[in-house]
Amino acid sequence: MPELSLISAFLVGLLGGGHCVGMCGGIVSAVTLALPGRRPRVGQLLAYNGGRISSYVLAGVVAGVVGASGFFLNHVLPVEKLLYALASLMLVVLGLYLAGLWQGVLLLERMGGALWKHIQPFSRNFLPLKSAPQAYLLGMVMGWLPCGLVYSVLVAALATGDPLQGGLLMLAFGLGTLPTLMTMGLAAVRLKAFLQLLWVRRASGLLVLGFGLFGLTRLF
C-alpha cells in the first residue's frame, strides 16, 4: 500500500522534528535571521527548505531507479521481498529511535560522513546569503547532510523499485520536517520541547514501529 508508506514517511519527518532541530537548527537560524530591526527572511527560509526537499526527492528518485534495477534479479533472489523486509525493519529501528529506546539509527549518520566531507565545501559558495536563489542552492547542498532519518526513509524509497514512488516517499518525508524547520525561534523551541516529552516520544515511536511491524507481517 503506497499510501501507508507515504503516511509513514511523513510521520517520520514530523515526529523526528526534535532531531531535525539539532541537525539543521543552526543553519536554519542563520538563513532566517535578518539584520536588527528587520523581519525574518521568510522567503529565504522557504527557498532553503525547497532546496533541501529537492535534494531529498532527487535521492529518492535515484534510490527508486536502483531498486528497480535490482528487481530484475527476482528470478534468482527474492529481491523485492528482501527490500520490503529491510524497509519495514528500518521503520522498526526508527520507531525505537523516536521512542528514545535505541540510538542505532545514528550509526547511519556516521557512515554518511565520508560522503558529506566531499559535499560540504560547496556550501561556502552560497554564503553569506543575499537572495532566495542562493538559499535554494544552499538548501540543495545541505539536503545531503548526514541524517539517520533521511537514510532510513531512503531504504524505503529503494524498496519501492519505482523512481516516482521513491521520489514521492522522500517528498512526504521532507514535507513532514517543514513544521519544525519553518517555525525556528521561540515557536520551534516550544515545539522541540513538546516533541521531546517522554509520552510524546513513546507514542510517536510506537506508531512508526507499528507501521514497520505491520509491513513485516505482510511478508508471511
SULHU-V940110 format. One record per residue. PHI is phi in whole degrees, 0 to 359 (* if undefined). D_CENTER is the distance of its C-alpha to the mean C-alpha in Angstrom with 1 decimal. Layout:
phi,d_center
PHI,D_CENTER
PHI,D_CENTER
//
This chain:
phi,d_center
*,20.3
304,17.5
301,17.5
297,16.6
296,13.6
295,12.3
297,13.2
299,11.5
297,8.1
297,8.9
295,10.2
300,7.5
294,5.7
291,9.4
281,10.8
270,8.6
303,9.9
299,12.3
293,10.2
297,8.5
298,12.2
295,13.3
281,11.1
243,11.4
303,14.3
296,17.1
293,15.9
295,15.4
299,18.8
296,20.4
288,19.3
268,20.6
290,23.7
260,26.9
294,30.3
308,32.5
87,33.7
250,31.1
283,28.3
302,24.7
279,23.5
298,21.5
298,21.8
292,20.2
295,17.3
298,16.8
295,17.2
300,14.8
293,11.9
297,13.3
294,13.2
299,9.7
291,8.6
299,11.5
294,10.3
300,7.2
296,10.0
301,12.4
297,10.7
294,10.4
297,14.1
298,15.2
298,13.8
296,15.7
296,18.7
298,18.8
298,18.6
297,21.4
293,23.5
291,23.3
295,24.6
294,27.9
268,28.6
300,28.7
285,32.5
256,32.3
229,29.4
283,27.5
302,24.3
300,22.8
293,23.4
296,22.2
292,18.8
295,18.6
296,19.7
296,17.1
297,14.2
293,16.0
296,16.6
295,12.9
295,12.6
298,15.7
299,14.4
296,11.3
300,14.0
296,16.2
292,13.9
297,13.1
280,16.9
76,17.7
260,19.7
202,18.3
259,16.2
303,16.1
296,12.4
292,13.0
298,15.2
296,12.5
295,11.9
295,15.6
294,15.8
283,13.5
299,15.8
297,18.5
288,16.7
298,15.4
295,19.0
270,20.1
269,17.6
307,17.7
302,21.3
296,20.7
297,19.2
295,22.8
292,24.0
246,22.5
242,23.7
285,25.3
288,23.8
231,26.5
207,25.1
295,22.2
301,22.1
297,21.7
296,18.8
297,17.1
294,17.8
296,16.7
298,13.3
297,13.2
291,14.2
290,11.8
295,8.8
262,10.0
302,10.1
305,10.0
211,7.2
300,7.9
294,5.0
299,3.4
298,7.2
294,7.9
290,6.5
298,8.2
299,11.2
295,11.4
297,11.4
300,14.1
291,16.0
294,16.4
62,18.8
213,18.5
302,17.0
295,17.0
295,15.3
297,12.7
295,12.0
296,12.3
297,9.8
289,7.0
296,8.9
299,8.9
298,5.3
300,5.7
296,9.1
294,8.3
280,7.2
298,10.4
307,13.1
286,12.5
285,12.1
270,14.9
236,17.2
298,17.4
106,20.8
299,22.8
298,20.9
293,17.7
299,19.7
294,21.1
295,17.8
298,16.5
298,19.9
294,19.7
295,16.3
266,17.9
299,21.0
303,21.9
292,22.5
291,19.3
297,17.3
296,19.6
295,19.5
292,15.8
297,15.4
293,18.4
295,17.1
295,14.0
301,16.4
298,18.9
300,16.8
295,16.6
295,20.3
298,21.2
298,19.7
295,21.8
294,24.9
286,24.8
281,25.5
247,28.9
//
